[in-house]
Amino acid sequence: MNKKNYMKGTFRIARISGIPLRIHWTFLLIIAWVVFVGLDGEGVINLNHLSNLLISVFTLFTCVILHELGHALAARRYGISTLNIVLLPIGGVAMLERLPVDPRQELAVAFAGPAVNFLIALIFLPVLLVMDSRVIGEMSNFILNINQGAFPPFRVSFFHWFAFFLVTLNIIVGLFNLIPAMPMDGGRVLRALLAIKLPRHKATQIAATIGAIISGVIVIYGVFNKNWILVFIGLYVFTSAFGEFRTIKNELFLAENKVSQLMDTNFSMINEETSLKKVVEAFTLQDLNYLIVQGNSGGVVGVLTQESVLEAVKNIEDQQRSIGSFFPFPAVKTELNESLQNALNAMYTNKRAALTVMKDDEVMGIIDRDTIHHFLK
């Protein structure tokens, strides 16, 4: 997943459970579609039709948000943060800072979204069980004719119709997302199940291939039936499936290369009692990329970058304060012969931009996230 691509053209509208909820500008196309379908035969807005559609669309995307929140909360359980939830015209995306490496964790995170939809359907299902079958048939006809702008008058209470709509909608959304095509939840579930027995890259290759075949069938079916929404969804699934495979290829590439190949040796050591003023001078005069902070006991307690120090200078008036009094320590370490993939995972897990590279008890250098990402390009 290319997070930068998803972030372009979005703006934040809320924060849910500490996660920013963003909406893409193309979401306005949904509003335009609602208004268009709400027109009657003479081109005049039919308020009854329009209000029904608005309720339907609002309900749909509320369920989509809850679906993505299910992924986010499941990922949080395994120490993985969610950067944003982004709403698109075709659904939503929970942008995790990283994907779970453990296939069982990925299985739980992938299934959490559809599980939320099935839970919502289960909550409202008892309402349907006590309703007349003829009424259910009428409401089924109502839902099937939404795209044609046909809105038969309600002969049941709003609550009964809303319960029916929620049950039907969430079953459809849950099942649709379980189609075994990457990057849909079903594709991730398939990849996780395969990865229990197979290498991760091989499992991804199989899941991506199956996803490409399914997306091809969706596109062909959409073309023959002139359903351009299905064509768009099929093309989206196809390109995203191979994007996912490229991501795994990058992970495999990083797993085969060592920290020692990319570590930065342009650093110096300072004591945690050193003043902020002297730290600024050290960066300025020595043209360093990093300063490694040693504790009074001799061990490494932190890593300083120019950016972090300059930011501190803006907010702290007393530059004689010791550097150890306000920077977030301790340091996170990695070994000289560790893989770049494990080093990158350690950065995400510990929320660090850089790691101290060690050999035995000796500091050999620094490896940072930006260097690894640049290496992939």
C-alpha positions as a Markdown table, in Angstrom:
| # | Residue | x | y | z |
|---|---|---|---|---|
| 1 | Met | 0.0 | 0.0 | 0.0 |
| 2 | Asn | 1.3 | 3.4 | -1.0 |
| 3 | Lys | 0.3 | 5.6 | 1.9 |
| 4 | Lys | 1.3 | 8.8 | 0.2 |
| 5 | Asn | -1.1 | 8.0 | -2.7 |
| 6 | Tyr | -4.0 | 7.4 | -0.4 |
| 7 | Met | -3.3 | 10.7 | 1.5 |
| 8 | Lys | -3.3 | 12.9 | -1.6 |
| 9 | Gly | -6.5 | 14.9 | -1.9 |
| 10 | Thr | -7.8 | 14.0 | 1.6 |
| 11 | Phe | -8.9 | 16.1 | 4.5 |
| 12 | Arg | -9.6 | 15.2 | 8.1 |
| 13 | Ile | -13.2 | 15.3 | 9.3 |
| 14 | Ala | -13.0 | 13.6 | 12.7 |
| 15 | Arg | -11.0 | 11.5 | 15.1 |
| 16 | Ile | -12.2 | 8.1 | 16.3 |
| 17 | Ser | -10.5 | 6.2 | 19.1 |
| 18 | Gly | -7.5 | 8.4 | 18.6 |
| 19 | Ile | -7.4 | 7.6 | 14.8 |
| 20 | Pro | -7.8 | 10.5 | 12.3 |
| 21 | Leu | -10.8 | 9.9 | 9.9 |
| 22 | Arg | -10.1 | 11.5 | 6.5 |
| 23 | Ile | -12.2 | 11.8 | 3.4 |
| 24 | His | -11.0 | 11.9 | -0.2 |
| 25 | Trp | -12.3 | 14.6 | -2.4 |
| 26 | Thr | -13.7 | 12.1 | -4.9 |
| 27 | Phe | -16.2 | 11.2 | -2.2 |
| 28 | Leu | -18.1 | 14.2 | -3.4 |
| 29 | Leu | -19.0 | 12.0 | -6.5 |
| 30 | Ile | -21.2 | 10.0 | -4.2 |
| 31 | Ile | -23.1 | 13.2 | -3.2 |
| 32 | Ala | -23.5 | 14.1 | -6.9 |
| 33 | Trp | -24.8 | 10.6 | -7.6 |
| 34 | Val | -27.3 | 10.9 | -4.8 |
| 35 | Val | -28.6 | 14.2 | -6.1 |
| 36 | Phe | -28.8 | 12.7 | -9.7 |
| 37 | Val | -30.7 | 9.6 | -8.7 |
| 38 | Gly | -33.0 | 11.8 | -6.5 |
| 39 | Leu | -34.3 | 13.6 | -9.5 |
| 40 | Asp | -37.7 | 12.7 | -10.9 |
| 41 | Gly | -38.6 | 12.3 | -14.5 |
| 42 | Glu | -38.9 | 16.0 | -15.0 |
| 43 | Gly | -35.5 | 16.8 | -13.6 |
| 44 | Val | -36.9 | 18.1 | -10.2 |
| 45 | Ile | -35.5 | 16.8 | -7.0 |
| 46 | Asn | -37.8 | 14.4 | -5.3 |
| 47 | Leu | -37.3 | 15.1 | -1.6 |
| 48 | Asn | -38.6 | 11.7 | -0.6 |
| 49 | His | -36.3 | 9.8 | -2.9 |
| 50 | Leu | -33.4 | 12.1 | -1.9 |
| 51 | Ser | -33.9 | 11.6 | 1.8 |
| 52 | Asn | -34.1 | 7.8 | 1.4 |
| 53 | Leu | -30.9 | 7.8 | -0.6 |
| 54 | Leu | -29.1 | 10.1 | 1.9 |
| 55 | Ile | -30.0 | 7.8 | 4.8 |
| 56 | Ser | -28.9 | 4.7 | 2.8 |
| 57 | Val | -25.5 | 6.3 | 1.9 |
| 58 | Phe | -24.9 | 7.6 | 5.4 |
| 59 | Thr | -25.7 | 4.2 | 6.8 |
| 60 | Leu | -23.4 | 2.5 | 4.3 |
| 61 | Phe | -20.4 | 4.6 | 5.1 |
| 62 | Thr | -21.0 | 4.5 | 8.8 |
| 63 | Cys | -20.8 | 0.7 | 8.5 |
| 64 | Val | -17.6 | 1.1 | 6.4 |
| 65 | Ile | -16.1 | 3.3 | 9.1 |
| 66 | Leu | -16.9 | 0.7 | 11.8 |
| 67 | His | -15.5 | -2.0 | 9.5 |
| 68 | Glu | -12.2 | -0.2 | 9.2 |
| 69 | Leu | -12.2 | 0.6 | 12.9 |
| 70 | Gly | -12.4 | -3.2 | 13.5 |
| 71 | His | -9.2 | -3.6 | 11.6 |
| 72 | Ala | -7.5 | -0.7 | 13.4 |
| 73 | Leu | -8.5 | -1.9 | 16.9 |
| 74 | Ala | -7.4 | -5.5 | 16.1 |
| 75 | Ala | -4.0 | -4.2 | 14.9 |
| 76 | Arg | -3.7 | -2.0 | 18.0 |
| 77 | Arg | -3.9 | -5.2 | 20.1 |
| 78 | Tyr | -0.7 | -6.3 | 18.5 |
| 79 | Gly | 1.1 | -3.0 | 18.9 |
| 80 | Ile | 0.4 | -1.7 | 15.4 |
| 81 | Ser | -0.8 | 1.9 | 15.1 |
| 82 | Thr | -3.3 | 3.1 | 12.5 |
| 83 | Leu | -2.1 | 6.3 | 10.8 |
| 84 | Asn | -5.5 | 7.2 | 9.3 |
| 85 | Ile | -8.8 | 5.8 | 8.2 |
| 86 | Val | -9.6 | 7.2 | 4.7 |
| 87 | Leu | -13.0 | 7.1 | 3.1 |
| 88 | Leu | -13.1 | 6.7 | -0.7 |
| 89 | Pro | -16.1 | 6.4 | -3.1 |
| 90 | Ile | -15.6 | 2.6 | -3.2 |
| 91 | Gly | -15.1 | 2.1 | 0.5 |
| 92 | Gly | -12.5 | 2.7 | 3.2 |
| 93 | Val | -8.9 | 2.0 | 4.0 |
| 94 | Ala | -7.3 | 1.6 | 7.4 |
| 95 | Met | -3.7 | 2.8 | 6.9 |
| 96 | Leu | -1.7 | 0.7 | 9.3 |
| 97 | Glu | 1.9 | 1.8 | 10.0 |
| 98 | Arg | 2.9 | -1.7 | 9.1 |
| 99 | Leu | 1.4 | -5.1 | 8.4 |
| 100 | Pro | 1.6 | -7.9 | 10.9 |
| 101 | Val | 4.4 | -10.3 | 10.2 |
| 102 | Asp | 2.9 | -13.2 | 12.2 |
| 103 | Pro | 0.3 | -14.8 | 9.9 |
| 104 | Arg | -2.0 | -15.5 | 12.8 |
| 105 | Gln | -2.0 | -11.8 | 13.7 |
| 106 | Glu | -2.6 | -10.9 | 10.1 |
| 107 | Leu | -5.5 | -13.4 | 10.1 |
| 108 | Ala | -7.1 | -11.7 | 13.1 |
| 109 | Val | -6.6 | -8.2 | 11.8 |
| 110 | Ala | -8.0 | -9.1 | 8.3 |
| 111 | Phe | -11.0 | -10.9 | 9.6 |
| 112 | Ala | -11.8 | -8.2 | 12.3 |
| 113 | Gly | -13.4 | -5.9 | 9.7 |
| 114 | Pro | -16.0 | -8.4 | 8.2 |
| 115 | Ala | -16.6 | -9.6 | 11.8 |
| 116 | Val | -17.8 | -6.1 | 12.7 |
| 117 | Asn | -20.3 | -6.2 | 9.8 |
| 118 | Phe | -21.6 | -9.7 | 10.8 |
| 119 | Leu | -21.9 | -8.6 | 14.4 |
| 120 | Ile | -24.1 | -5.6 | 13.4 |
| 121 | Ala | -26.2 | -7.9 | 11.2 |
| 122 | Leu | -26.6 | -10.3 | 14.1 |
| 123 | Ile | -27.7 | -7.5 | 16.5 |
| 124 | Phe | -30.6 | -6.5 | 14.2 |
| 125 | Leu | -31.5 | -9.9 | 12.9 |
| 126 | Pro | -34.1 | -10.7 | 15.6 |
| 127 | Val | -36.2 | -7.7 | 14.3 |
| 128 | Leu | -36.5 | -9.5 | 10.9 |
| 129 | Leu | -37.4 | -12.8 | 12.4 |
| 130 | Val | -40.7 | -11.4 | 13.7 |
| 131 | Met | -41.7 | -9.6 | 10.5 |
| 132 | Asp | -44.1 | -10.7 | 7.8 |
| 133 | Ser | -42.4 | -12.4 | 4.8 |
| 134 | Arg | -44.4 | -10.2 | 2.4 |
| 135 | Val | -43.1 | -7.0 | 4.0 |
| 136 | Ile | -39.5 | -8.4 | 3.8 |
| 137 | Gly | -40.2 | -9.0 | 0.1 |
| 138 | Glu | -41.3 | -5.4 | -0.5 |
| 139 | Met | -38.2 | -4.1 | 1.2 |
| 140 | Ser | -36.0 | -6.4 | -0.8 |
| 141 | Asn | -37.5 | -5.0 | -3.9 |
| 142 | Phe | -36.8 | -1.5 | -2.6 |
| 143 | Ile | -33.1 | -2.2 | -2.1 |
| 144 | Leu | -32.8 | -3.9 | -5.5 |
| 145 | Asn | -34.2 | -0.9 | -7.2 |
| 146 | Ile | -32.2 | 1.8 | -5.6 |
| 147 | Asn | -30.0 | 2.3 | -8.6 |
| 148 | Gln | -33.0 | 2.8 | -10.8 |
| 149 | Gly | -34.4 | 5.5 | -8.6 |
| 150 | Ala | -37.5 | 3.5 | -7.7 |
| 151 | Phe | -38.7 | 4.1 | -4.2 |
| 152 | Pro | -42.0 | 2.3 | -3.3 |
| 153 | Pro | -43.9 | 3.9 | -0.4 |
| 154 | Phe | -43.0 | 2.4 | 3.0 |
| 155 | Arg | -45.7 | 0.2 | 4.5 |
| 156 | Val | -43.7 | -0.6 | 7.6 |
| 157 | Ser | -42.2 | 1.6 | 10.3 |
| 158 | Phe | -38.9 | 3.3 | 9.7 |
| 159 | Phe | -37.3 | 1.2 | 12.4 |
| 160 | His | -38.3 | -2.1 | 10.7 |
| 161 | Trp | -37.0 | -0.9 | 7.3 |
| 162 | Phe | -33.8 | 0.4 | 8.9 |
| 163 | Ala | -33.2 | -2.9 | 10.7 |
| 164 | Phe | -33.7 | -4.8 | 7.4 |
| 165 | Phe | -31.4 | -2.5 | 5.6 |
| 166 | Leu | -28.7 | -2.8 | 8.2 |
| 167 | Val | -28.8 | -6.6 | 8.2 |
| 168 | Thr | -28.8 | -6.9 | 4.4 |
| 169 | Leu | -26.1 | -4.2 | 4.0 |
| 170 | Asn | -23.7 | -5.6 | 6.5 |
| 171 | Ile | -24.1 | -9.2 | 5.3 |
| 172 | Ile | -23.3 | -8.0 | 1.7 |
| 173 | Val | -20.4 | -5.8 | 2.9 |
| 174 | Gly | -19.0 | -8.6 | 5.1 |
| 175 | Leu | -19.2 | -11.3 | 2.4 |
| 176 | Phe | -17.9 | -9.0 | -0.4 |
| 177 | Asn | -14.8 | -8.2 | 1.6 |
| 178 | Leu | -14.1 | -11.9 | 2.1 |
| 179 | Ile | -13.7 | -12.5 | -1.6 |
| 180 | Pro | -10.2 | -14.0 | -1.7 |
| 181 | Ala | -8.6 | -11.3 | -3.8 |
| 182 | Met | -5.8 | -9.1 | -2.6 |
| 183 | Pro | -5.9 | -6.4 | -1.2 |
| 184 | Met | -9.4 | -7.2 | 0.1 |
| 185 | Asp | -9.8 | -8.8 | 3.5 |
| 186 | Gly | -10.5 | -12.2 | 2.0 |
| 187 | Gly | -7.2 | -12.0 | 0.1 |
| 188 | Arg | -5.3 | -11.2 | 3.3 |
| 189 | Val | -7.1 | -14.0 | 5.1 |
| 190 | Leu | -6.0 | -16.4 | 2.3 |
| 191 | Arg | -2.4 | -15.1 | 2.4 |
| 192 | Ala | -2.3 | -15.5 | 6.2 |
| 193 | Leu | -3.6 | -19.1 | 6.0 |
| 194 | Leu | -1.1 | -19.9 | 3.3 |
| 195 | Ala | 1.7 | -18.2 | 5.2 |
| 196 | Ile | 1.3 | -20.5 | 8.2 |
| 197 | Lys | 2.8 | -23.3 | 6.1 |
| 198 | Leu | 4.6 | -21.3 | 3.2 |
| 199 | Pro | 7.1 | -18.5 | 3.1 |
| 200 | Arg | 5.3 | -15.1 | 3.2 |
| 201 | His | 6.4 | -14.0 | -0.3 |
| 202 | Lys | 5.2 | -17.3 | -1.8 |
| 203 | Ala | 1.9 | -17.0 | 0.1 |
| 204 | Thr | 1.5 | -13.5 | -1.2 |
| 205 | Gln | 2.3 | -14.6 | -4.8 |
| 206 | Ile | -0.4 | -17.2 | -4.7 |
| 207 | Ala | -3.0 | -14.9 | -3.1 |
| 208 | Ala | -2.1 | -12.1 | -5.6 |
| 209 | Thr | -2.5 | -14.5 | -8.6 |
| 210 | Ile | -5.9 | -15.7 | -7.4 |
| 211 | Gly | -6.9 | -12.0 | -6.8 |
| 212 | Ala | -5.8 | -11.2 | -10.4 |
| 213 | Ile | -7.9 | -14.0 | -11.8 |
| 214 | Ile | -11.0 | -13.0 | -9.8 |
| 215 | Ser | -10.6 | -9.3 | -10.7 |
| 216 | Gly | -10.3 | -10.3 | -14.4 |
| 217 | Val | -13.6 | -12.1 | -14.1 |
| 218 | Ile | -15.2 | -9.1 | -12.4 |
| 219 | Val | -14.0 | -6.8 | -15.2 |
| 220 | Ile | -15.2 | -9.1 | -18.0 |
| 221 | Tyr | -18.6 | -9.5 | -16.3 |
| 222 | Gly | -18.9 | -5.7 | -15.8 |
| 223 | Val | -18.0 | -5.0 | -19.4 |
| 224 | Phe | -20.6 | -7.5 | -20.9 |
| 225 | Asn | -23.3 | -6.1 | -18.5 |
| 226 | Lys | -22.2 | -2.5 | -19.0 |
| 227 | Asn | -21.7 | -2.2 | -15.2 |
| 228 | Trp | -18.9 | 0.3 | -15.1 |
| 229 | Ile | -18.8 | 0.3 | -11.3 |
| 230 | Leu | -17.9 | -3.4 | -11.4 |
| 231 | Val | -15.2 | -2.7 | -14.0 |
| 232 | Phe | -13.7 | 0.0 | -11.9 |
| 233 | Ile | -13.7 | -2.3 | -8.8 |
| 234 | Gly | -12.1 | -5.1 | -10.8 |
| 235 | Leu | -9.3 | -2.9 | -12.1 |
| 236 | Tyr | -8.7 | -1.5 | -8.6 |
| 237 | Val | -8.4 | -5.0 | -7.2 |
| 238 | Phe | -6.1 | -6.1 | -10.0 |
| 239 | Thr | -3.6 | -3.2 | -9.6 |
| 240 | Ser | -3.7 | -3.3 | -5.8 |
| 241 | Ala | -3.0 | -7.1 | -5.8 |
| 242 | Phe | 0.2 | -6.6 | -7.6 |
| 243 | Gly | 1.0 | -3.6 | -5.5 |
| 244 | Glu | 0.8 | -5.9 | -2.5 |
| 245 | Phe | 3.1 | -8.4 | -4.2 |
| 246 | Arg | 5.7 | -5.6 | -4.8 |
| 247 | Thr | 5.5 | -4.7 | -1.1 |
| 248 | Ile | 6.3 | -8.3 | -0.1 |
| 249 | Lys | 9.1 | -8.5 | -2.7 |
| 250 | Asn | 10.6 | -5.4 | -1.0 |
| 251 | Glu | 10.3 | -7.2 | 2.4 |
| 252 | Leu | 12.1 | -10.2 | 1.0 |
| 253 | Phe | 14.8 | -8.0 | -0.5 |
| 254 | Leu | 15.3 | -6.3 | 2.9 |
| 255 | Ala | 15.4 | -9.7 | 4.6 |
| 256 | Glu | 18.3 | -10.7 | 2.4 |
| 257 | Asn | 20.4 | -7.6 | 3.1 |
| 258 | Lys | 22.1 | -6.6 | 6.4 |
| 259 | Val | 22.2 | -3.6 | 8.6 |
| 260 | Ser | 25.9 | -3.3 | 8.0 |
| 261 | Gln | 25.4 | -2.4 | 4.4 |
| 262 | Leu | 23.5 | 0.8 | 5.1 |
| 263 | Met | 24.5 | 1.9 | 8.5 |
| 264 | Asp | 25.8 | 5.5 | 8.9 |
| 265 | Thr | 29.2 | 5.8 | 10.7 |
| 266 | Asn | 29.1 | 9.6 | 10.7 |
| 267 | Phe | 28.4 | 10.0 | 14.4 |
| 268 | Ser | 30.0 | 11.1 | 17.7 |
| 269 | Met | 29.5 | 10.1 | 21.3 |
| 270 | Ile | 28.4 | 12.5 | 24.1 |
| 271 | Asn | 27.5 | 12.1 | 27.8 |
| 272 | Glu | 23.9 | 12.6 | 28.9 |
| 273 | Glu | 25.1 | 15.4 | 31.2 |
| 274 | Thr | 26.2 | 17.5 | 28.1 |
| 275 | Ser | 24.2 | 20.8 | 27.8 |
| 276 | Leu | 21.9 | 21.5 | 25.0 |
| 277 | Lys | 24.0 | 24.4 | 23.9 |
| 278 | Lys | 27.1 | 22.1 | 23.4 |
| 279 | Val | 25.0 | 19.6 | 21.6 |
| 280 | Val | 24.0 | 22.2 | 19.1 |
| 281 | Glu | 27.6 | 23.3 | 18.7 |
| 282 | Ala | 28.7 | 19.7 | 18.1 |
| 283 | Phe | 26.2 | 19.3 | 15.3 |
| 284 | Thr | 27.1 | 22.6 | 13.7 |
| 285 | Leu | 30.9 | 22.4 | 14.0 |
| 286 | Gln | 31.4 | 18.7 | 13.2 |
| 287 | Asp | 28.8 | 18.3 | 10.5 |
| 288 | Leu | 27.4 | 15.2 | 12.1 |
| 289 | Asn | 24.3 | 13.3 | 11.2 |
| 290 | Tyr | 23.8 | 11.8 | 14.7 |
| 291 | Leu | 25.0 | 12.0 | 18.3 |
| 292 | Ile | 24.9 | 8.9 | 20.4 |
| 293 | Val | 24.2 | 9.6 | 24.0 |
| 294 | Gln | 26.0 | 7.7 | 26.7 |
| 295 | Gly | 24.7 | 7.3 | 30.2 |
| 296 | Asn | 26.9 | 7.9 | 33.3 |
| 297 | Ser | 27.3 | 4.1 | 33.6 |
| 298 | Gly | 28.8 | 3.9 | 30.1 |
| 299 | Gly | 25.8 | 2.4 | 28.2 |
| 300 | Val | 24.0 | 3.9 | 25.2 |
| 301 | Val | 20.8 | 5.6 | 26.3 |
| 302 | Gly | 19.7 | 7.5 | 23.2 |
| 303 | Val | 20.3 | 8.8 | 19.7 |
| 304 | Leu | 20.0 | 12.5 | 18.7 |
| 305 | Thr | 19.4 | 13.8 | 15.2 |
| 306 | Gln | 19.8 | 17.4 | 14.0 |
| 307 | Glu | 16.1 | 17.7 | 13.6 |
| 308 | Ser | 15.2 | 16.6 | 17.2 |
| 309 | Val | 17.8 | 19.0 | 18.7 |
| 310 | Leu | 16.8 | 22.0 | 16.6 |
| 311 | Glu | 13.1 | 21.3 | 17.6 |
| 312 | Ala | 14.2 | 21.3 | 21.2 |
| 313 | Val | 16.0 | 24.6 | 20.9 |
| 314 | Lys | 12.8 | 26.3 | 19.8 |
| 315 | Asn | 10.9 | 25.2 | 22.9 |
| 316 | Ile | 13.5 | 25.3 | 25.6 |
| 317 | Glu | 14.9 | 28.6 | 26.9 |
| 318 | Asp | 17.5 | 27.3 | 29.2 |
| 319 | Gln | 20.1 | 25.8 | 26.9 |
| 320 | Gln | 22.4 | 24.9 | 29.8 |
| 321 | Arg | 20.1 | 22.0 | 30.7 |
| 322 | Ser | 21.6 | 18.6 | 30.3 |
| 323 | Ile | 20.5 | 16.7 | 27.2 |
| 324 | Gly | 19.4 | 13.7 | 29.3 |
| 325 | Ser | 16.8 | 15.8 | 31.1 |
| 326 | Phe | 14.2 | 16.1 | 28.3 |
| 327 | Phe | 14.9 | 13.6 | 25.4 |
| 328 | Pro | 13.0 | 10.3 | 25.2 |
| 329 | Phe | 15.3 | 7.5 | 26.1 |
| 330 | Pro | 16.3 | 4.7 | 26.1 |
| 331 | Ala | 17.8 | 3.8 | 22.7 |
| 332 | Val | 16.7 | 0.8 | 20.7 |
| 333 | Lys | 19.6 | -1.3 | 19.5 |
| 334 | Thr | 20.2 | -3.7 | 16.6 |
| 335 | Glu | 23.1 | -6.0 | 15.6 |
| 336 | Leu | 25.6 | -5.5 | 12.8 |
| 337 | Asn | 24.4 | -8.6 | 11.0 |
| 338 | Glu | 20.7 | -8.1 | 11.6 |
| 339 | Ser | 18.5 | -8.0 | 8.5 |
| 340 | Leu | 17.2 | -4.7 | 7.3 |
| 341 | Gln | 13.7 | -6.0 | 7.5 |
| 342 | Asn | 14.0 | -6.9 | 11.2 |
| 343 | Ala | 15.6 | -3.5 | 11.9 |
| 344 | Leu | 12.7 | -1.7 | 10.2 |
| 345 | Asn | 10.2 | -3.8 | 12.1 |
| 346 | Ala | 12.0 | -2.8 | 15.3 |
| 347 | Met | 11.7 | 0.9 | 14.4 |
| 348 | Tyr | 8.0 | 0.6 | 13.8 |
| 349 | Thr | 7.4 | -1.5 | 16.9 |
| 350 | Asn | 9.3 | 0.8 | 19.2 |
| 351 | Lys | 8.3 | 4.0 | 17.4 |
| 352 | Arg | 11.9 | 5.0 | 16.6 |
| 353 | Ala | 13.3 | 6.7 | 13.5 |
| 354 | Ala | 16.7 | 5.2 | 14.0 |
| 355 | Leu | 18.5 | 2.3 | 15.8 |
| 356 | Thr | 22.0 | 2.1 | 17.3 |
| 357 | Val | 24.0 | -0.6 | 15.6 |
| 358 | Met | 26.1 | -2.7 | 17.9 |
| 359 | Lys | 28.7 | -5.4 | 17.7 |
| 360 | Asp | 29.1 | -7.1 | 21.1 |
| 361 | Asp | 29.1 | -4.0 | 23.3 |
| 362 | Glu | 30.7 | -1.6 | 20.8 |
| 363 | Val | 28.7 | 1.0 | 18.9 |
| 364 | Met | 29.3 | 0.6 | 15.1 |
| 365 | Gly | 26.9 | 3.1 | 13.6 |
| 366 | Ile | 23.3 | 4.2 | 13.1 |
| 367 | Ile | 20.6 | 2.8 | 10.8 |
| 368 | Asp | 17.5 | 5.0 | 10.2 |
| 369 | Arg | 14.1 | 4.5 | 8.5 |
| 370 | Asp | 14.6 | 7.0 | 5.7 |
| 371 | Thr | 17.8 | 5.4 | 4.6 |
| 372 | Ile | 16.1 | 2.0 | 4.3 |
| 373 | His | 13.2 | 3.4 | 2.4 |
| 374 | His | 15.6 | 5.2 | 0.0 |
| 375 | Phe | 17.4 | 2.0 | -0.5 |
| 376 | Leu | 14.2 | 0.4 | -1.8 |
| 377 | Lys | 13.9 | 3.1 | -4.5 |
